[in-house]
Amino acid sequence: MQPGDLSFRDRSDAGRQLVPLLMAYAADDVVVLALPRGGVPVAFEVAKALRAPLDLIFVRKIGAPGHAEYGVGAVVDGAHPQVVLNEEALGFVGVPPGYIEEETQRQLQEIERRRQHYLAGRQPVDVRGRVAIVVDDGIATGSTVRAALKGLAQVRPARLILAVPVAPKDAVNRLRAEADEVICLMTPEPFYAVGQHYDDFRQTSDREVTTLLDEARLWSRETPHESRQLP
């Protein structure tokens, strides 16, 4: 990205540009968490520079009964999966007893299916007591990232950092309440879409995701036996 330019060459370029703003954490016990799929090439560059483990964080919406698109909560993946409820939304819909628990289990099963697909069943890296850096390729509304941050906060990381290349200013301001630090390279106004700020915004393929995750394991400071297991 040249001075005055409002676009990144691609996701890898965006990740490399985030690195200088995150090097203050290089000596800490860091975990880098990517939102798949587009966040993975960005997060890969960050994890590589910090020599930190790279993992995926999956967020699955819990829809209202009979209205799946109306979210009343979300399930956030991790070594200790968390449920984030939208109390305001719950106040508008009738939720029968046991519904949240049943939907949580259903979404956890879907998360496990996706983890098997991308990570061959490798256990999530535990973020408790560590610096957790959540990375995506950009933010539009911020609802998914917000759920991810809320869920991770319940696991009590030492610090919770959100790092993205581009997002609308109002979304960034809202998300500051959910993290210890929010790093965003660009907050263009007006903001229309994340993809407008990339020269190459082709969809990240499943193969690219698995290739980058496998490569990240080779240089991560965390060896397999150090990955903490599910309780």
N, C-alpha and C positions, 0 to 999 in steps of 0.2 A: 504494500500500500504506500503510495507516494504522498508527500505532504500535500494536504488539501484534498486528497482523494477520499471518497466515502465508501470505498469497497475494499474487500480482501481478495487476494487471488483465489484462494480456496480455503477449506477448513484447516488444513495443515498450516497455512500461512497465518491464519487467525490465531491458532494455538501458539505458534512461535512468538507472535506479538504479545500474547498474554504473559509469556514466561518472565520477562524482566520485572513485572509487577508482582510476581509470586516468589521470586528468589529469596526473599526475606525468610521464607519457611523452609529453605533447603536443608537446614541443619536439624529440623524438627522431625518428629515421628508423623509423617504425612501419609494420607491415603487420598488418591484422586478418584473421584466417582463420576462417570460419564452417563448422561442420559442417552440411551440408544435411540436411533442409530447415528444421527447426525452429530451428536456430541462426542463420539468416540475419536475421530481423527483430531479434533481440537484437544481433547483431554490427553491423547497419546503424547503430544508434543510437551505438554505440561509435566506429565508423569516422567517422561524421559529426562527432561532437564533437572527434575528434582530427585531422580533415581528412586521414585516412589511406586508402590504397587498401584496398578490400574484395575478398577473394578467397574461393573455396571450397576446402576441403580434404576430399578424398575418401579414405576408408579402406575397403579391400576385404579380406575375410578369405581366407586360403589354407587350405582345408580338407584334412583327411587323405584319402589315397586311399580311395575307397569310403565315406567318412564325411564328407561335405562340411560338416556342422555342427560337427565337432570341429576347432577351429582350431589349426593348427600354425604359423601366422604371419599376417602382414598386409602388404599393399602400401599405402604412404602416398603420395598424390599430391603433386605439387609441381614446380617447375622442375627439381629433381633427385629423381625418385621414389626411395623407399627401401623396402627389404624389412626387416621386423622379424620375427625368428624366435622361436618359443617353444621353447627348447631342452628344457624339461621335457616338453612334449607330444611333441616329436620323439623323445624317448627311449622313448616308449610305443608308437609306431607304426612300421611299416616304410615308408620312403619310397624308392622306386626312384630310380636315378640320373637326373638331368635333370628330375625331377618338379617341384621348387621353381621351377626356371627356366621350365618350361612354364606352370605355374600363374601365375607372376608376369606373364608376357606376356599370358595370357588376362585377368587382372584389370586390367592396364594398358589393354587394349583396351576393357574395360567402363568404366573410369574415363574414357577418352577419349570414349566414346559419351555419357556423362553430362555431361562438360564441354562437348561440342558442343551438347547439349540446353539447358543452362543458360547457357553463356557464348559460344555460337556459335564455339567453337574458339579463343577468346582464350587466349594463353599464360599459364601460371601466373605469378604474381608471385614473384620470387626473394626468399627470406628471409635468404640468407647475409649475415652481418654486420649485420643489422637487428634491431630489436625485434619479435618475432613474438608477437601476442596471439591465442590460440586461444579461440573463443567457442562455447558451445552453450547451449541453453535449459534445460539441467539434466543431472544425471548420476544414473544408477541404479546400475549396477555399475562403470562407468568403463573397461571393457575397450576400447571403441572410442577413447575419448579418450587412453587410455594408449598405444595403438599410434600415434596421431597425434603425440603428444609425443615418443615414442621416435624415430620417423622424422624429425621435424623437427630433433631434437637432432643427428642425424648430419650435417645440412646446416650446422651451426655458426652459428646466429643469435647476435647480440650478447647478447640476453636472450630467454628463452622464458617467456611468461606464459600461464597458464590462467585464464580469467574465466568464471564461471557464476553464475546467480542462486541455484540451489538444488541440494543434493546431500547424501547421507548423510555423516555425519562420518567414518566409517571409510574411505570412498572418497576423500574429500578428503585425509586423512592419508596414504593410500597414494600418491596422485598427487603429493604434495610432493617425492618423490624424483625425479620426472621433469621438473620445471620449476624455474626460478629463483624463481618466485612463483606461488602459487595464491590467487586471490581468489574467495570464495564468499559471497554475501550471507546465505544461510540454510542451516543444517545441522540441520533439525528432527529430533527424536527422539520417538517412533519414526518411521522413514521408510518409506513404502509405495510412492509413485510420484511422478514429477515432476509429472504433470498435476494432482495434488491441490492444488498450490500456485499454480495459476493460475485466476482467475475465467473466463477465456476461453482454452481450450487446443485450439481447433479446429486441425485439421491445416493446416500451411502449404502453400499451393498452389504448383504450378510457376510459375504466372503471377506470383504475389507475389514469388517468388524472382527471376525474371528482371527484374521491374519494379524491385525494390530494387537489384539489381546494376547495372542501367543508370543509375539515378539516382545511385548512388554514384560512378560514373565522372565525373559532371559536376562534383563539388566536391572530388574527391580531389586532393591536391597532386601526385600522380604522373601525368604525362601519358603517352599511349600509348607514345611512343618511349623512355620511361624504364623500361618494363617489360622486364626482362632475359629474353632468349630461352633456350630449351632448348639445352644444349650439343650 
